[in-house]
Amino acid sequence: MFRQLKQASVIISSAFQRMLSYQFSVITYRIGEVAEVLVLILMWSAIYSSGNGAVKGFTLNEMITYVLVGNLCAVAVRSFLPSVVARDIEEGKLSMFLVKPIPYIKYIFLNELGRIFLSTVLSVISQLCVILFFLDRIFINTDWRYICLIFLMLILAFIIELLIGFLIGAIAFWTEEVNGLQTTLERIKRFFSGGYFPLSLLPIYLITASKYLPFQYSFFAPAQLYLKKVDLGQGLEGILIQVVWVILLSLIVRVVWHMGLRKYEAVGS
């Protein structure tokens, strides 16, 4: 057990050290994130200034809270795994893991934790700074039951993000181009997560569909919980849906990985 923990810490710390050499890129991306949030707030402020007291049950302050809390959750669970997995497959780096004692899947997940640590921390800090700026305009939720449920939801959302990211990257076993698929899925995720606008503005059939997809639990669902627009029971139902997705995606990852590995070894031989 101790040996495995030490191995994990070495992988995570090594990935973190490598990311320190990309400080400029990390910082510029954070500036873009803050600008995007501010644009969304300005856009909704302009919509409400036209005389709309509430939009689908959201007051302006609630909408600002939704944007700020939702984006904070989204940056906390985000990863960039697809490009890393695809690159390892395309460049043949996967071969050295086939003779190493640590499985590639375990390595790549631990490596991703170290790789995104700095950018995630800076993203969370920058989002919190924006929240502090609008502190007099947002709803404050201090109910520990809701906060704990949101935290658990985000942990599961991060696991789902890693699993989906690995699956997208694994497409490189069959094609050299995964960027198009990744970009398309990012837009779908953004839409069904509620990143563009609250999902409650959508037609009822899309709201129902989004409930059973894994995407809304990284933005819309935790923001709704924070605003107490859904109760704890509905939040627990969302957690259950996430658990089902984690199990399902884990099984799919195993199947896709073994199928891809057989193709990879066949080509290599």
VOBA-1610 file (N, C-alpha, C; in pm, whole numbers, padded with zeros to 5 digits, always signed):
BEGIN
Met+00084-00120+00000Met+00000+00000+00000Met+00087+00126+00000Phe+00190+00126+00089Phe+00280+00241+00098Phe+00355+00260-00034Arg+00396+00149-00095Arg+00469+00155-00222Arg+00382+00217-00331Gln+00254+00180-00334Gln+00163+00235-00434Gln+00139+00384-00413Leu+00126+00425-00287Leu+00107+00567-00257Leu+00230+00648-00297Lys+00349+00592-00271Lys+00472+00660-00308Lys+00484+00671-00459Gln+00447+00564-00527Gln+00449+00564-00674Gln+00355+00669-00729Ala+00235+00678-00672Ala+00137+00777-00716Ala+00187+00920-00692Ser+00248+00943-00575Ser+00297+01077-00543Ser+00410+01119-00637Val+00495+01024-00677Val+00605+01054-00769Val+00550+01094-00906Ile+00450+01021-00955Ile+00390+01051-01086Ile+00323+01188-01084Ile+00245+01214-00979Ile+00173+01342-00969Ile+00271+01459-00958Ser+00372+01446-00872Ser+00469+01555-00853Ser+00552+01579-00978Ser+00587+01473-01051Ser+00664+01488-01175Ser+00585+01564-01280Ala+00456+01530-01293Ala+00370+01599-01389Ala+00353+01746-01350Phe+00341+01770-01219Phe+00328+01908-01171Phe+00453+01990-01202Gln+00570+01930-01182Gln+00696+02001-01210Gln+00707+02035-01359Arg+00663+01943-01445Arg+00670+01970-01589Arg+00578+02086-01627Met+00462+02095-01563Met+00367+02201-01596Met+00415+02338-01552Leu+00508+02344-01457Leu+00559+02473-01412Leu+00632+02548-01523Ser+00677+02475-01625Ser+00748+02539-01735Ser+00651+02607-01833Tyr+00521+02589-01811Tyr+00420+02649-01899Tyr+00340+02756-01825Gln+00407+02828-01736Gln+00337+02925-01651Gln+00267+03033-01732Phe+00331+03081-01840Phe+00272+03190-01918Phe+00140+03145-01980Ser+00139+03025-02040Ser+00016+02973-02101Ser-00093+02955-01996Val-00055+02903-01881Val-00152+02880-01774Val-00217+03012-01731Ile-00136+03116-01717Ile-00186+03246-01672Ile-00276+03309-01779Thr-00234+03304-01906Thr-00313+03365-02012Thr-00449+03297-02028Tyr-00453+03165-02010Tyr-00581+03095-02014Tyr-00673+03142-01902Arg-00616+03166-01784Arg-00698+03212-01672Arg-00756+03350-01699Ile-00680+03436-01766Ile-00731+03568-01802Ile-00852+03553-01895Gly-00842+03460-01989Gly-00953+03435-02081Gly-01077+03385-02009Glu-01057+03298-01908Glu-01170+03246-01829Glu-01242+03357-01756Val-01165+03446-01694Val-01226+03558-01620Val-01303+03649-01716Ala-01242+03676-01832Ala-01307+03762-01931Ala-01439+03700-01977Glu-01441+03569-01996Glu-01563+03501-02040Glu-01675+03515-01937Val-01641+03500-01810Val-01740+03513-01704Val-01795+03655-01699Leu-01707+03752-01710Leu-01750+03892-01706Leu-01840+03926-01824Val-01810+03870-01941Val-01894+03893-02059Val-02033+03835-02037Leu-02040+03715-01978Leu-02170+03653-01950Leu-02252+03738-01852Ile-02185+03790-01750Ile-02255+03874-01652Ile-02305+04002-01718Leu-02221+04063-01801Leu-02263+04184-01873Leu-02380+04156-01966Met-02377+04039-02032Met-02484+04003-02124Met-02616+03988-02049Trp-02615+03914-01936Trp-02738+03896-01860Trp-02785+04026-01797Ser-02692+04111-01756Ser-02729+04241-01700Ser-02801+04325-01805Ala-02754+04318-01930Ala-02818+04392-02039Ala-02958+04337-02066Ile-02974+04205-02060Ile-03105+04143-02082Ile-03205+04188-01975Tyr-03160+04187-01849Tyr-03249+04225-01740Tyr-03278+04375-01739Ser-03186+04454-01793Ser-03207+04600-01794Ser-03320+04642-01886Ser-03361+04548-01974Ser-03470+04579-02068Ser-03607+04572-02001Gly-03607+04538-01872Gly-03733+04540-01797Gly-03778+04404-01749Asn-03699+04298-01774Asn-03734+04164-01727Asn-03701+04151-01578Gly-03802+04142-01495Gly-03777+04127-01352Gly-03722+03991-01318Ala-03767+03890-01392Ala-03719+03754-01370Ala-03728+03677-01502Val-03632+03589-01523Val-03630+03505-01642Val-03637+03360-01597Lys-03751+03295-01625Lys-03773+03156-01585Lys-03744+03133-01436Gly-03786+03230-01354Gly-03768+03217-01210Gly-03636+03268-01157Phe-03548+03317-01245Phe-03418+03371-01203Phe-03426+03524-01197Thr-03396+03581-01081Thr-03375+03725-01074Thr-03234+03754-01125Leu-03202+03881-01145Leu-03069+03916-01194Leu-02961+03868-01099Asn-02980+03890-00968Asn-02879+03846-00871Asn-02864+03695-00870Glu-02974+03624-00888Glu-02966+03478-00895Glu-02894+03433-01022Met-02916+03504-01132Met-02847+03469-01257Met-02697+03496-01244Ile-02661+03604-01181Ile-02518+03633-01159Ile-02457+03525-01071Thr-02531+03485-00967Thr-02483+03376-00881Thr-02467+03247-00960Tyr-02565+03220-01045Tyr-02561+03099-01128Tyr-02436+03097-01215Val-02407+03208-01282Val-02291+03216-01370Val-02162+03198-01291Leu-02152+03267-01178Leu-02028+03263-01100Leu-02005+03126-01035Val-02107+03073-00971Val-02092+02943-00904Val-02075+02831-01008Gly-02152+02837-01116Gly-02143+02735-01219Gly-02005+02730-01282Asn-01950+02846-01314Asn-01816+02850-01373Asn-01709+02806-01274Leu-01727+02839-01148Leu-01633+02792-01046Leu-01632+02639-01042Cys-01749+02579-01046Cys-01759+02432-01046Cys-01697+02374-01173Ala-01725+02438-01286Ala-01678+02386-01415Ala-01526+02383-01423Val-01461+02489-01378Val-01313+02491-01386Val-01251+02396-01285Ala-01324+02365-01178Ala-01270+02276-01075Ala-01266+02130-01121Val-01351+02093-01216Val-01359+01952-01258Val-01304+01929-01398Arg-01255+02032-01462Arg-01210+02020-01601Arg-01076+01948-01612Ser-01059+01875-01722Ser-00930+01813-01751Ser-00903+01823-01901Phe-00781+01790-01940Phe-00740+01797-02081Phe-00680+01664-02125Leu-00743+01557-02080Leu-00688+01423-02100Leu-00690+01375-02246Pro-00791+01406-02327Pro-00797+01347-02462Pro-00670+01368-02544Ser-00617+01490-02545Ser-00501+01519-02628Ser-00377+01443-02580Val-00367+01422-02450Val-00252+01350-02395Val-00256+01203-02434Val-00371+01140-02417Val-00385+00998-02451Val-00364+00978-02601Ala-00426+01064-02681Ala-00413+01051-02827Ala-00268+01067-02870Arg-00197+01161-02810Arg-00056+01182-02847Arg+00030+01062-02810Asp+00006+01004-02694Asp+00083+00886-02652Asp+00063+00769-02748Ile-00062+00754-02796Ile-00091+00645-02890Ile-00029+00673-03025Glu-00046+00795-03076Glu+00002+00829-03210Glu+00154+00828-03218Glu+00222+00872-03112Glu+00368+00880-03113Glu+00435+00752-03066Gly+00355+00651-03031Gly+00412+00523-02991Gly+00465+00518-02848Lys+00437+00624-02769Lys+00485+00626-02631Lys+00417+00520-02546Leu+00302+00473-02594Leu+00228+00372-02520Leu+00307+00242-02507Ser+00395+00217-02604Ser+00470+00090-02608Ser+00550+00065-02480Met+00611+00171-02428Met+00696+00150-02310Met+00615+00114-02186Phe+00486+00148-02187Phe+00402+00113-02072Phe+00358-00033-02075Leu+00370-00096-02192Leu+00328-00235-02204Leu+00425-00329-02134Val+00547-00279-02103Val+00646-00362-02034Val+00677-00309-01894Lys+00608-00203-01854Lys+00629-00145-01721Lys+00530-00205-01622Pro+00568-00206-01492Pro+00479-00266-01391Pro+00352-00187-01364Ile+00351-00057-01398Ile+00233+00025-01372Ile+00145+00029-01497Pro+00017-00002-01486Pro-00074+00004-01602Pro-00084+00146-01655Tyr-00099+00158-01786Tyr-00105+00290-01848Tyr-00223+00372-01798Ile-00339+00307-01783Ile-00458+00379-01740Ile-00435+00442-01602Lys-00375+00367-01513Lys-00346+00419-01379Lys-00247+00535-01389Tyr-00144+00517-01470Tyr-00042+00621-01485Tyr-00102+00750-01541Ile-00181+00739-01647Ile-00230+00858-01716Ile-00328+00937-01628Phe-00407+00868-01546Phe-00498+00939-01456Phe-00420+01013-01346Leu-00317+00946-01290Leu-00235+01011-01189Leu-00156+01127-01249Asn-00105+01106-01369Asn-00030+01211-01438Asn-00117+01333-01464Glu-00243+01308-01499Glu-00336+01418-01525Glu-00363+01499-01399Leu-00370+01432-01285Leu-00390+01503-01158Leu-00279+01604-01134Gly-00155+01561-01158Gly-00042+01652-01140Gly-00036+01759-01248Arg-00075+01720-01369Arg-00065+01811-01483Arg-00163+01927-01473Ile-00282+01902-01421Ile-00384+02007-01416Ile-00390+02078-01281Phe-00309+02034-01185Phe-00319+02089-01050Phe-00300+02240-01049Leu-00192+02287-01112Leu-00162+02430-01109Leu-00271+02510-01178Ser-00311+02467-01299Ser-00413+02542-01373Ser-00546+02542-01300Thr-00580+02430-01236Thr-00707+02422-01162Thr-00706+02515-01042Val-00596+02513-00967Val-00586+02601-00849Val-00596+02747-00890Leu-00522+02785-00996Leu-00527+02924-01043Leu-00664+02961-01097Ser-00730+02865-01164Ser-00865+02891-01215Ser-00962+02914-01100Val-00955+02830-00998Val-01043+02844-00882Val-01018+02977-00811Ile-00891+03013-00795Ile-00857+03139-00728Ile-00910+03258-00809Ser-00890+03255-00941Ser-00936+03367-01025Ser-01089+03378-01022Gln-01159+03264-01023Gln-01304+03266-01016Gln-01352+03317-00880Leu-01283+03279-00774Leu-01318+03328-00640Leu-01297+03479-00630Cys-01194+03531-00696Cys-01170+03676-00697Cys-01286+03749-00765Val-01336+03692-00875Val-01450+03752-00943Val-01573+03747-00853Ile-01591+03634-00784Ile-01705+03620-00692Ile-01698+03725-00582Leu-01578+03748-00527Leu-01561+03850-00423Leu-01599+03989-00475Phe-01570+04013-00602Phe-01602+04143-00662Phe-01754+04166-00666Phe-01829+04055-00685Phe-01976+04064-00695Phe-02043+04015-00566Leu-01970+04017-00456Leu-02021+03959-00332Leu-02153+04021-00286Asp-02170+04149-00313Asp-02293+04217-00270Asp-02411+04188-00362Arg-02387+04114-00472Arg-02493+04087-00568Arg-02536+03940-00571Ile-02464+03854-00499Ile-02490+03711-00514Ile-02557+03653-00389Phe-02619+03539-00409Phe-02684+03465-00302Phe-02578+03385-00225Ile-02580+03392-00093Ile-02483+03320-00010Ile-02552+03200+00054Asn-02502+03082+00026Asn-02556+02959+00083Asn-02457+02904+00185Thr-02495+02899+00311Thr-02407+02849+00417Thr-02456+02716+00473Asp-02555+02656+00408Asp-02609+02528+00455Asp-02510+02416+00423Trp-02450+02357+00527Trp-02343+02258+00506Trp-02393+02135+00431Arg-02521+02103+00443Arg-02574+01986+00372Arg-02567+02007+00221Tyr-02604+02125+00176Tyr-02597+02155+00033Tyr-02452+02163-00014Ile-02365+02224+00067Ile-02225+02238+00030Ile-02158+02101+00018Cys-02185+02012+00112Cys-02128+01877+00107Cys-02178+01800-00015Leu-02306+01815-00045Leu-02364+01746-00160Leu-02303+01799-00291Ile-02283+01929-00298Ile-02219+01989-00416Ile-02076+01936-00430Phe-02003+01928-00319Phe-01865+01880-00321Phe-01859+01736-00372Leu-01949+01650-00324Leu-01953+01511-00369Leu-01989+01505-00517Met-02081+01588-00560Met-02122+01592-00701Met-02005+01631-00790Leu-01922+01724-00744Leu-01808+01769-00823Leu-01699+01662-00830Ile-01681+01586-00723Ile-01584+01477-00726Ile-01624+01374-00832Leu-01751+01338-00833Leu-01801+01242-00932Leu-01794+01302-01072Ala-01822+01432-01085Ala-01815+01499-01215Ala-01672+01496-01268Phe-01574+01511-01180Phe-01434+01507-01222Phe-01395+01366-01270Ile-01441+01265-01199Ile-01414+01126-01240Ile-01476+01099-01377Ile-01599+01145-01396Ile-01666+01128-01526Ile-01590+01202-01635Glu-01541+01320-01604Glu-01464+01399-01700Glu-01338+01323-01743Leu-01270+01260-01649Leu-01150+01183-01681Leu-01184+01062-01768Leu-01291+00993-01735Leu-01329+00873-01809Leu-01369+00908-01953Ile-01449+01013-01969Ile-01488+01056-02103Ile-01366+01103-02181Gly-01278+01177-02114Gly-01156+01225-02179Gly-01069+01111-02227Phe-01058+01005-02146Phe-00978+00889-02185Phe-01039+00821-02308Leu-01171+00810-02309Leu-01238+00746-02423Leu-01216+00824-02552Ile-01223+00956-02544Ile-01199+01038-02664Ile-01056+01020-02712Gly-00961+01022-02619Gly-00822+01003-02657Gly-00796+00866-02716Ala-00867+00764-02666Ala-00847+00627-02713Ala-00895+00606-02856Ile-00974+00701-02908Ile-01017+00693-03048Ile-00895+00693-03140Ala-00782+00745-03090Ala-00659+00749-03170Ala-00609+00609-03206Phe-00660+00505-03142Phe-00626+00368-03183Phe-00676+00341-03326Trp-00784+00409-03363Trp-00848+00382-03492Trp-00836+00497-03591Thr-00807+00617-03542Thr-00793+00732-03632Thr-00688+00827-03576Glu-00621+00899-03666Glu-00517+00993-03622Glu-00574+01128-03582Glu-00699+01152-03609Glu-00761+01282-03583Glu-00869+01269-03476Val-00842+01325-03357Val-00940+01324-03250Val-00981+01465-03209Asn-00910+01566-03263Asn-00938+01704-03223Asn-01080+01747-03261Gly-01126+01703-03381Gly-01260+01739-03425Gly-01366+01683-03333Leu-01349+01555-03296Leu-01443+01491-03204Leu-01440+01558-03067Gln-01319+01590-03021Gln-01304+01654-02890Gln-01372+01791-02888Thr-01352+01870-02995Thr-01412+02003-03002Thr-01564+01994-03006Thr-01616+01900-03085Thr-01761+01882-03095Thr-01820+01843-02961Leu-01755+01747-02894Leu-01806+01703-02764Leu-01797+01813-02660Glu-01694+01897-02667Glu-01682+02008-02572Glu-01800+02103-02586Arg-01842+02127-02710Arg-01956+02217-02733Arg-02085+02153-02683Ile-02099+02023-02708Ile-02218+01952-02657Ile-02220+01955-02505Lys-02105+01929-02443Lys-02095+01932-02297Lys-02128+02070-02244Arg-02076+02173-02310Arg-02101+02310-02265Arg-02250+02342-02268Phe-02316+02297-02376Phe-02459+02323-02391Phe-02539+02248-02285Phe-02517+02116-02273Phe-02597+02035-02181Phe-02551+02047-02035Ser-02442+02116-02012Ser-02402+02142-01873Ser-02468+02269-01821Gly-02524+02349-01912Gly-02584+02476-01871Gly-02484+02588-01871Gly-02372+02570-01941Gly-02268+02672-01942Gly-02303+02797-02020Tyr-02389+02783-02121Tyr-02430+02899-02199Tyr-02546+02973-02132Phe-02638+02897-02075Phe-02754+02954-02005Phe-02816+02843-01921Pro-02896+02876-01820Pro-02959+02772-01737Pro-03042+02676-01820Leu-03032+02549-01793Leu-03105+02449-01869Leu-03256+02463-01854Ser-03298+02530-01748Ser-03442+02551-01727Ser-03504+02639-01834Leu-03422+02705-01917Leu-03473+02786-02027Leu-03505+02701-02150Leu-03462+02575-02148Leu-03482+02486-02263Leu-03622+02425-02262Pro-03665+02369-02375Pro-03791+02294-02378Pro-03784+02176-02281Ile-03899+02132-02234Ile-03907+02032-02129Ile-03838+01901-02169Tyr-03849+01863-02298Tyr-03789+01735-02339Tyr-03636+01740-02333Leu-03577+01858-02359Leu-03431+01872-02348Leu-03388+01878-02202Ile-03471+01939-02119Ile-03442+01941-01975Ile-03440+01799-01921Thr-03538+01718-01960Thr-03547+01579-01916Thr-03427+01500-01965Ala-03390+01519-02092Ala-03275+01446-02149Ala-03146+01483-02077Ser-03129+01611-02048Ser-03005+01657-01983Ser-02991+01600-01842Lys-03103+01571-01779Lys-03101+01516-01643Lys-03030+01381-01640Tyr-03047+01303-01747Tyr-02990+01169-01750Tyr-02857+01162-01824Leu-02810+01275-01874Leu-02676+01284-01930Leu-02580+01325-01817Pro-02452+01299-01832Pro-02358+01329-01721Pro-02312+01473-01715Phe-02347+01556-01814Phe-02282+01686-01828Phe-02329+01793-01731Gln-02459+01796-01698Gln-02512+01907-01618Gln-02458+01907-01475Tyr-02397+01798-01432Tyr-02352+01786-01294Tyr-02218+01854-01267Ser-02165+01918-01371Ser-02044+01997-01352Ser-02073+02146-01352Phe-02199+02185-01377Phe-02232+02328-01384Phe-02374+02355-01333Phe-02473+02313-01412Phe-02612+02347-01382Phe-02660+02291-01248Ala-02640+02159-01227Ala-02692+02095-01106Ala-02631+02152-00979Pro-02496+02165-00969Pro-02441+02223-00846Pro-02482+02369-00826Ala-02496+02444-00936Ala-02540+02584-00923Ala-02684+02590-00874Gln-02770+02500-00924Gln-02908+02493-00878Gln-02915+02456-00730Leu-02831+02361-00690Leu-02826+02323-00549Leu-02782+02442-00463Tyr-02681+02512-00510Tyr-02630+02627-00433Tyr-02739+02732-00415Leu-02818+02753-00521Leu-02926+02852-00516Leu-03049+02798-00444Lys-03046+02668-00406Lys-03158+02600-00341Lys-03284+02600-00429Lys-03263+02595-00559Lys-03375+02582-00652Lys-03416+02436-00668Val-03333+02345-00618Val-03369+02204-00607Val-03339+02162-00464Asp-03411+02061-00414Asp-03391+02019-00276Asp-03284+01910-00267Leu-03253+01869-00146Leu-03148+01770-00123Leu-03183+01635-00186Gly-03313+01601-00185Gly-03355+01474-00244Gly-03325+01470-00393Gln-03352+01580-00463Gln-03321+01587-00605Gln-03170+01585-00629Gly-03097+01645-00536Gly-02951+01641-00546Gly-02897+01500-00531Leu-02953+01424-00438Leu-02912+01285-00419Leu-02948+01199-00540Glu-03060+01231-00602Glu-03098+01161-00726Glu-02993+01185-00834Gly-02944+01308-00841Gly-02838+01341-00936Gly-02711+01265-00907Ile-02677+01251-00778Ile-02558+01174-00738Ile-02571+01029-00784Leu-02690+00972-00769Leu-02713+00834-00812Leu-02693+00820-00963Ile-02743+00916-01039Ile-02725+00914-01184Ile-02576+00920-01217Gln-02501+01002-01144Gln-02357+01012-01167Gln-02287+00879-01138Val-02325+00814-01029Val-02263+00686-00993Val-02286+00583-01104Val-02408+00582-01159Val-02438+00491-01270Val-02347+00522-01389Trp-02327+00650-01418Trp-02241+00689-01529Trp-02096+00649-01504Val-02049+00663-01381Val-01911+00624-01348Val-01892+00474-01373Ile-01987+00393-01329Ile-01979+00248-01350Ile-01984+00215-01498Leu-02079+00275-01569Leu-02096+00249-01712Leu-01971+00289-01791Leu-01921+00410-01765Leu-01804+00459-01838Leu-01680+00377-01805Ser-01668+00332-01680Ser-01553+00249-01641Ser-01553+00118-01721Leu-01671+00059-01737Leu-01682-00064-01816Leu-01648-00039-01962Ile-01698+00072-02015Ile-01670+00105-02155Ile-01521+00131-02176Val-01459+00199-02081Val-01315+00225-02090Val-01236+00094-02096Arg-01272-00002-02014Arg-01203-00131-02013Arg-01218-00203-02146Val-01340-00203-02200Val-01364-00270-02328Val-01288-00202-02441Val-01301-00068-02450Val-01235+00008-02556Val-01083-00006-02545Trp-01032-00003-02423Trp-00888-00013-02402Trp-00834-00147-02451His-00900-00255-02416His-00853-00388-02457His-00867-00407-02609Met-00973-00354-02668Met-00989-00362-02813Met-00879-00280-02883Gly-00857-00159-02833Gly-00755-00073-02893Gly-00616-00130-02876Leu-00591-00190-02761Leu-00458-00246-02733Leu-00427-00363-02827Arg-00528-00443-02855Arg-00507-00555-02949Arg-00473-00501-03088Lys-00541-00395-03128Lys-00510-00334-03259Lys-00371-00273-03258Tyr-00336-00207-03150Tyr-00206-00141-03137Tyr-00092-00243-03144Glu-00108-00354-03072Glu-00005-00458-03071Glu+00004-00528-03205Ala-00111-00545-03272Ala-00111-00608-03404Ala-00036-00524-03506Val-00059-00392-03502Val+00011-00302-03594Val+00159-00299-03562Gly+00191-00300-03432Gly+00332-00296-03391Gly+00409-00420-03432Ser+00341-00534-03434Ser+00409-00658-03470Ser+00426-00670-03623
//
